[in-house]
């Protein structure tokens, strides 16, 4: 019997990886849900521009949730990717509270990572910290609720979807979808010459059940800024387009329960731009072309790796999570660039922050690389937040533009921050709450890789996760004071503090011992301390003798492929109803005697635009546009607008709809 067992084991070990990968060793669930925020008169987050206020939808934003559970130990992890500029701590707290109500202790901060794609074309105002709500006219509760409710719904769908399956991994390199926008700072790194100035690596997971793929996750580092700050349509930017190509065009997703889910997650993209001309443009001739090219390139490699994936993830599911006060970390010598012990600083921003980047320039009187300000700005800084001499010394050589950590009664940005590792077999996701530059990400991975016994063979930096506290650069990059260094909150040793935290967690995984939580700080809950300057919808009216939903401008009677159909309607305000899992726009084709919807406002061939006509009378218009590409079959079509209006006097909400005349596509 023993001899037969040895023969069986030897035969099993000699099987090719593709056959070994057929074993269902995990429980896998996936879910997707709409998190699109207010599509009108709500500021977008990312560029910090008060003028960038939403005026419609290019495509909807989504929460994509994945749950992986170990049927042996019962441990499970949740990874969620959201089309958003950042994952704010208050949103995670709201999600955690809702999950506790529904699932008890099954899902909480310890095993949950919510990671943002960092699109700069989604609605903002959903933070509980003032620094991120200044340029959105304060807190926007409607957007906050859209994110919390949508993320929770996506996780619930993933939970209900759990079933036996397996996960296959593949890695490749993509060299034409990113460029380093801060090369001078990058080449200040002592080891810059050893690596390229971008991170070309893409990691792809293929989720398989019953022999069929059910989901995909791709990590690749490039900013969500193909659309410039002049754009005012809500959009998932290049990663949103890549996800659409995979989900809708390739897999035929309907975005409902049980739909295929493809997430294009973010990594260490702090200095990685998709604008390959390094002036806020490229590689296309227009922002739309550039977005599609960068999204297509991510999609093409992800699909190739998805089809080739053969390395099966195997081994235990585990996780480590802890909160750290990043403003007061004593960092040991092994984790600093100069081999000495150092301390992090109270949160502050340098003058390079005010300069902005090639992707979106800031104020004219600031320059990248500027370490000190003039007497006017020094005086203004002292009036606002009065940094101490010790704080100035801590942040040296960078002068302080704004010491946001000094504001009372609450700092303007969070200092108690989460750091996590999710372990899925031999894969480790390093979840960090900021924008890490490409070299900072490399040093994070090397720190964790140096811990023996963790079993983590593949490491991915999951940036923009579970909270947001600016950029993180290396000490060398910080010293030059470019935008990324100027936006690093906790001083020159911020990266060293994160390295130390992840080393602690990786060592805990390797030893099997729990983390030491004695004295662990807890993030403050500011949900009841918010201020908004946003105005609500008073009422909606059409002009005299007109009704909301009536057509203002009809489409042409006939179109050819390559043209764009357009119709204009009298409309209600999009804030009346965000229409989650729905649409303000339908392209409909006449089939027999029935109108069938063939596209909505999530499709990249459409655009929904809204504009205020008369704020006193309450009139507004919705413009529906549809690009008719070569794949559209000939036939009879129409454009239909759906919405919700607020009645004068009673202020009750009423659904409405209207359709254009029909037109022929030939």
PyMOL commands that set and color helices and strands:
alter all, ss='L'
color gray80, all
select helices_A, chain A and resi 2-13+17-20+89-103+130-136+141-160+183-186+192-194+237-250+287-308+333-335+351-355+375-384+389-395+404-406+438-449+475-480+483-486+494-511+574-576
alter helices_A, ss='H'
color red, helices_A
select strands_A, chain A and resi 26-34+40-45+53-57+62-69+76-82+112-116+122-123+163-173+179-180+201-209+212-219+261-265+272-273+311-312+317-325+330-331+342-343+356-357+360-361+416-424+427-431+435-436+458-462+471-472+551-553+558-559+564-570+585-591+594-600+606-614+619-627+635-646+653-659+663-665
alter strands_A, ss='S'
color yellow, strands_A
deselect
rebuild
show_as cartoon
